[in-house]
Amino acid sequence: MNWNDLKKRNVTSIVGAVSGGLDSCTATHWLSSKGFSVHCATVDLGQPDEQNLDAITKRMLACGADSATVIPGRQQLADAGLKVIQSQARYEGGYWNTTGIARPITVSSILPYLQERDIPVLFHGATGRGNDQVRFQLATNILAPEIEVYAPWRDPTFVKEFPGRESMLNYCGMHNLPIKPASESRYSTDANFLGLTHEAGDLENVSIPPYFVEPGMGVWAWDAPDQPESLTVRWEEGVPVALDNTNLDPVSIFTMANSRAGRNGIGIGLHTIENRFVGVKSRGVYEAPGMELLGKSYEFLLQFILDRRARELYDYLSSFISKQIYQGYWLDLATTSALESLKPITRLATGTISVRMYKGSVHFESAEDTSEAMPGSIYTDDSSMEELGTYNHSDAEGFLKILSISAKTVGIKQFEKLDR
């Protein structure tokens, strides 16, 4: 869609989902120069790189916006982040897709702002080569089909004027727009309290080590303390309710987990060359200390709960939900059904898990393994090497005889031809 198409349809006002970064500043000023009344909305997702979100509203007003506001979103993001942990939904390379899950939260938080003001168009600064354009588009289409989505990066006029970050930096400099100097913009960062995504700029050159990235939620593993740190997480029906016996609300749980894990280099600087939904590869450096800490703790808890068949189902759902988040389908029927399928498992996920953090790794330390503390656990003493439990060694004789029937047939009929 071209900006002129909006003009022809008598669209005079447009709302932008903005982060206050380079794309936001450029698009806001550019649309304002085309005669649109631009209204900027920033969702408060606890962005670690923005100490004061009011600074974003001032930045947007200085870039030509007619209005700028901050909309609450932390609680919704914490709820969504918890579902990601409950499904262990990691994408390629094993990273937590914190940006992917934040997009539908951003859209659902902003849409009432448009509807209350009867503004028919939402714009965003996502590139036409990336995944976020899909996430913004599909979330808007599902939640408010009547709202049009305009993406400057898919507007031929905009792309001709701004073929890349360098031209946007020059434009902002020429118009004295309040952005970071080019020397400080070696890469782009997308931020929320679940994690940071670093990409673009110098990160596109894979011959350069990524360690020029300055962690925003902790330290590189080699800079972490030389002494390990332990932490206890109490889970009740799949929800972390306390850290080190201190009861906390979901947002505070993530905040404290980020602090404790980040200073130990947990979940900091995961590097991957991933496959974008649009079919190209990109390089990213990811941070998600709290997600990694809580996620590992939850996985340790699941090991007490899932039997062999439940684990197979769980692993499939985990992989499926991960792709759904990445590709922008968080709100559709398939994801909704997959999340519903996990509920019997989360209802059983009650327990207290202690972990040990050390230089980027989370290790299992102990579990409060009692029927009261972990009622869903099926871990028993039947596997003991001692004379414990109800499992009789001799009962395995018949089991092995049955397995031997097919194994011997393979040995007689097939093995010589298998070229092993």
N, C-alpha and C positions, 0 to 999 in steps of 0.2 A: 504493500500500500504506500502511495506517495502522500506527502503532507498536503499536497494540493487537492487530493481526493477528499480529504476531510473538509477543506475549505468549500469545495463544491457542494458538500452536503450540509453546509451552514453550521459546521462544528466550530464553536468559538472558544470553548473551554476544554481543557484536557488535564487529567490528573496523572502525575508521575510517581511511580514506585521508585524512590531514590535512596541511595546509600550515602550520597555526599561525595562520591569519588569522581574520578576524571570523566567517565561517561555521563554521570548525572549532571555535572556542571556544564559540560559541553552541550548536551541535548536540551537542557533547560534554557540556556541562553539562546541557542539556535532556534528553538520553537517559539520563544518569546519574540525573537527578531522577525519571525514569519507572521506575527500578528495574533498568536494564540494567547489566551489568558491561561497561564500555566500555574497549576496548584500542585505543590510537592508534598508527598506523604512519606515519612520514614517510620518504619515499624521498629519499636524498641525491642530488640532481640538480645539485649545485653552485649552489644558489640564491644569486644575487648579493645579494639583499636580506636574507639571513640569514648573518651572519658566524660564528655558532656554532649548529649545529643542535641541540645539547644544550639550548639555550634554548627550543626548541619543545617538547621532551619535558617540561621543567619547566612550561611554560605549560599544556600539556595536563593534566598531573597537577594543577595548580592549578585547572583547570576541571572536575575531577571524574573524570578517567580513572583506572581501576584500574592501568593500565600504559601506558607510552609508550616507543617505540623508534625508532631510526633504521636504515634498511635501505639498503645500498649500491646505487647505480644509475647512477653516472657513466659507467662503461664502456659499459653497454647504451645509454645515451642518446647517447654519442659515436658508436657504431656506427649507430644509427638516424638521427642527424643527418647522418652521412656519406651514407647512402642518399638522404636528402632533397636534399642537394647534388648527388649523382650524377644525380638525376632532375630537378634544377632545379624542384622542386615548390613553386611560390609560389601563394598564393590571391589572391582579388580585391584589386586595388590593388597587387599585386606583393609582398606581404609574406611572409616565411618563417613558416610556421605552427608555431612552436616549441612552443606549448601543445598543439596537436593531436597532435603526434608524441610528446609526453611522457606523455600519458595511458595509452596501452597499455604503455609502459615502467613507469609507476607500478603499474599493475595486475599485470603479470607479475612484478614484484619483490615485491609484497605477498602475492599468493595463496599462496605456500608458507608464509607466516607463519600464515595461517588454517588451511591444511590440516594443518600440524603440530600445531595446538592443537584441531583438530576443531571449529572455530567456523564455523557455516554461513552467516553473513550479513556482507556488506561494506557499509559506508555511506560516502557521500561528501557534500560540501557544495555540489555543483553545482546551479545554479538550474534550475527546470523550464522556463525560457524560453530556455535556451541550448544550446550544442553539447556541452559537456563531459559532460552527463548521458548522451548517446548514446555517447560515447567510452568512458566507464567501463562502461556497460551492455554494449555489444557486445564489448569486450575480455574482460570477465569471462565472458560467455556462451560465447565461443569457447574460451577457455583452461580454464575450469572450469565447465561447465554445471550442476554440482551446487550451486554457490554462489549464494545469493540476494543480490540487490542492493537495498538500501534507501536511498531518497533522501528525506531530511527535507523538501526543498523540493517534493516531490510528495505529501507527507502533508498532507491537508486540515487536520488538527489543528495541525500545525506552522505551516503557511502562515497560518492564522487568527490565531495568536499572533504570528507574525513576517511581516507582509505586505511588509516591505522592510528595507533596511539601517538605517534610522533606529530602527526598533523593536528590532533586534538590538543596536545600540549602547546603547540605553536599558537593555535586559535585562542586558547585560554590565556596564554601570555599576552597576546596582542590586545585582548579585551580586559586585561587585568582581573581575571576571574580568580577567586581565592582557592587555588589548588596547591598541592605540594610541588616544589620545584622539580624540574626534570631530573636533576641529579639525585633526588630522593625517590624517584619513581622507577626503580629498576625492575619492578614486578607489580602485579595487581593482586590485591588481597580482598577476599570476601569474608566477612566476619559475623559471627553470632556466638552466644555463650556455649554452644555445643562444640564449636570448632572454627578453625580458620582454613581457608583454601587459598594457596598462593599459586599464581600462574602468570603467563604472558611475560612481556619484556625480556630481560636477560635469561629468564628460565626457559625460553624457547630454544636457546642454544645449548644443546645437550653436551657439548664439549666443555662447558663450564660447570664445575662442581656446584651443587645447590647451597653451599654453606654460607653464601652471602646473605641468604634469607635470615632475617632477625626474628627468632621465635617471639610470638606475641602472648603466648599462654604458658610459657615455662622456659626451659633451657634445653640445649642439645644434650643428649645422653652423656657425652663425655665431660660435660661441665656440671653434671649433677653431683651431689655430695658423695663422698666415699663410704658413708655409712648407710646401710639399708634402713628403711622406715616401714613400720607395720601399720595396718589399718583394718578395722573390723567394719563390715557392712551387714546390717540387718535387713533382710528381705521379708516382706509379707505379701503373699499372693502376687509375686512378680514385681512388687514395688519396693524400692529402697526407702526405708523409713528412718534409718538412723546410721550415723557414722560414728564409730568409737563411742557407742551408747548415748550419743546426743541426738535426740529426735529433731528432725528438720523437715521443712516443706520441700516439694520437688525442686523448686528453683534454687533454694539454699543448698540442697544436696549436690546439685551440679556445680554450684559456685565453690563449695568446699572441696569437692572432688577435683575440680580443675586446679585449685591451689595446691593441694597435697600431691597430686600426680604430676602437675607441671614442674614443680621444683625438683622432682626426681627424674625428669626427662621422659616421662611416660607419654606415649602418643604424640611426640613432638618430631616433626620433620620426616614423616613417612613419605617416601618418594615413589612415584609410579608413572609409567608411560601407559596411559589408558586408552580405551576405545570409546570415543564419544558416540552418542546416539546417532548423530548425523553422518557417521561413517569415517571420520578422520581420527588420527591419534593426537593426543596432547600430553604435555608434561605437567605434573602437579606436585606440589609439596604440601602436605596436610598436617594439621595439628588438631588433636581432639583428646586432651589428657583425661578429662573427667569421663568421657564416653569410653575410653580404653580401660580405665580403672574399673568403672562400674560394669562394663561389658565383660571383662575377664572374671570379675567376681560372680556375675550371673552365670557365666559358662561353667565355672566350678560348681555352682549350686545345681545346675542342670545335670551334671554328671552323676549326682546322687538320685535323680528323679527319673530320667528317661531310660526305658528299657530299649532293647535292640530295635524293635519295630517303630517305637515312638521316636527314637533318634533318627531313623531313616526318613520318616515323615517330616520331622522338625528341620533336618538339614535341607530337604527339598524346599520347604516353605521359606526358610531363611534365604536361600539363593534366589527364589522367585520374588520375594518382597524387595530384596536388594535391587534387582533389575527394575522393578516397578517404580521404586523411588527415583532411581537414576534417570529413568526415561520419562518421568513426569506423570506417572499414573497412580499417584498416591491416593487419589479420591475415587477411583473407579470401582466397578463391581468386583473385579478380580482381587484387588488389594483388600477391599472390605471383607471379602469372603476368606482370604488367607489369614487376615488378622483374627477373624472370628474362630478360625480353626485352631489358633494358638491358645485360645482362652482356657481350655481344659488344662493345658500345661501350666499356664501362668497361675491358675488357681492352686496348683500344687507347689509352686515355687516359694516356699517359706523356709527360711533358715538363716543362720548367722555364719558368715564366711570371713575368715581373717586372711589377709594377703600381705605379702612383703614386696615392697617396691625398691628397686635398685638399678640405677643407671639405665633407665629406659625399659626395664622389664618388670612385669607383674607376676609373682610366683605365689602358688597356693601355700598357705601356712597351716591353717587348721579350720575345722568346722565343728560347731556345737552339735554333735551327732546324737541327739536324744529324740525320743518320740514326740516330746513336747516342743522342742526347738526346731525340729525338721520333720514334721508329720508326713510329708510326701516322699521321704527317702525310702528307697528299696534296697539300700546298701545294708547287707547283713553279714554275719560271721560265717555264712555257708561256704565262702571261698577260702576260709582260713587254712593254713598249713598245720594248725594245731587241731586237737581233738575237740572241735567246737561245731555248733550248728547242727542242722537236720539233714545235711547232704551226706549220703553214704557213698564212700569211694567205690564200693563194689557195684553200686547201681549203674555206674558208667560202663560196665562191661557190655550190657545189652545195647546201649547207645552206640558204642564203638563197633560192635558187630554189624549193626545196621549200616553205619557209614562205610564199613569195609566192603560191603557188597558191590557198590558202584565203583569204589576205588580199585578193587581187584579186577573188575571188568575192564576199566581203563587200562590197567597194567597189561592185561592179556591181549586186548583187541586193538589198542590205539597207540600206546606210549612210544613204541619203536618208530612209528611214522610221524610223530610230532616233532622230530628233529630238535630235541632238547639236550 
